[in-house]
Amino acid sequence: MARKRWVRPVGIVVALVAVLAFGVALGDRLATSRTADEHSVRLSAADIGYAQDMSVHHEQAIQLANTLTRDCDPQVRVLADRISAAQTAEIATMRGWLSLLELPFVPAHPMQWMSDHGPHDHGGAAPMPGMASVDELTRLSTLRGADAEILFLQLMIRHHQGGIAMARSAVDLVDVEPIRRLARLLVADQGNEIGVMTAMLTVRGATPLSYP
């Protein structure tokens, strides 16, 4: 019998609409400012760096979700699809801001915006927190069934922890309020997803990876 098609919850759609609304609000603000004065549009180094780095960070979350095979537990698959959809929308929003100001999508100096800010000092060029290694991604691609589900959940929990750390720093450091609101939304949403994924790991007799 064919596998029953799983329908994503309405909550996913609501979350994506909220994310895109933030992007539209900031885009309208920047576009209006640019029309009035070509030199009045300003994003701080933190605004730009966060949008660039978090977009790159999100790309790996999508890669993790896509690497997980579709023959896994339907609940895990729905969660992976939800994460992929939400973070794809957030990338589009953040890169829309960057594109409007003709800024590059990839930072010249990753994580530089989190350096030299007191308690957020990372001592210069620091790696993005929570990222999976090439070896971990390769291993995930070779696993099936419960083993794949466990590694996926472990890697995604750690990835979310890193994303939350970046977003919390952005709340303190960025200048533009729509970017700050999007960062706060990320902290709340990914915090909830960590709770769900931790419970899924417990059911499978596994625990999260150490972080950081």
Secondary structure, DSSP 8 states (H G I E B T S, - for coil): ---------HHHHHHHHHHHHHHHHHHHHHHHHHHH-TT-----HHHHHHHHHHHHHHHHHHHHHHHS-TTS-HHHHHHHHHHHHHHHHHHHHHHHHHHHTT--SS-SSTTGGGSSSGGG---SS---TT---HHHHHHHHH--HHHHHHHHHHHHHHHHHHHHHHHHHHHHH---HHHHHHHHHHHHHHHHHHHHHHHHHHHTT-------
